[in-house]
Amino acid sequence: METTTLVAISISSLLVSFNGYALYTAFGQPSQQLRDPFEERRD
């Protein structure tokens, strides 16, 4: 494989894994621990 192909694959895999982690944090099990500052400020 060429160097540019390996770089493109590694950058793509990093972006996909980061997006997967962000989605897991937002909607998965850890989302139970997130707080909503707008809900806390309701008067």
C-alpha positions as CSV (number, residue, x, y, z in Angstrom):
1,M,0.0,0.0,0.0
2,E,1.1,3.5,-0.6
3,T,1.7,5.9,2.2
4,T,-1.1,8.2,1.3
5,T,-3.6,5.3,1.4
6,L,-2.4,4.4,4.9
7,V,-2.7,8.0,6.1
8,A,-6.2,8.3,4.6
9,I,-7.3,5.1,6.2
10,S,-5.9,6.0,9.6
11,I,-7.5,9.5,9.6
12,S,-10.8,8.0,8.5
13,S,-10.8,5.4,11.2
14,L,-9.9,8.0,13.8
15,L,-12.8,10.2,12.7
16,V,-15.3,7.3,12.7
17,S,-14.2,6.1,16.1
18,F,-14.4,9.6,17.5
19,N,-18.0,10.0,16.1
20,G,-18.9,6.6,17.5
21,Y,-17.7,7.5,21.0
22,A,-19.5,10.9,20.8
23,L,-22.8,9.1,19.9
24,Y,-22.3,6.6,22.6
25,T,-21.7,9.3,25.2
26,A,-24.7,11.3,24.0
27,F,-27.2,8.5,23.7
28,G,-25.7,5.4,25.4
29,Q,-25.3,4.4,29.0
30,P,-23.2,7.4,30.0
31,S,-25.9,9.8,29.0
32,Q,-27.7,9.0,32.3
33,Q,-25.0,11.0,34.1
34,L,-25.2,14.1,31.9
35,R,-27.0,17.1,33.4
36,D,-29.2,19.5,31.6
37,P,-28.4,23.1,32.7
38,F,-31.6,24.4,31.1
39,E,-33.7,22.0,33.2
40,E,-32.0,23.1,36.4
41,R,-32.6,26.8,35.7
42,R,-36.4,26.6,35.3
43,D,-38.0,29.1,37.6
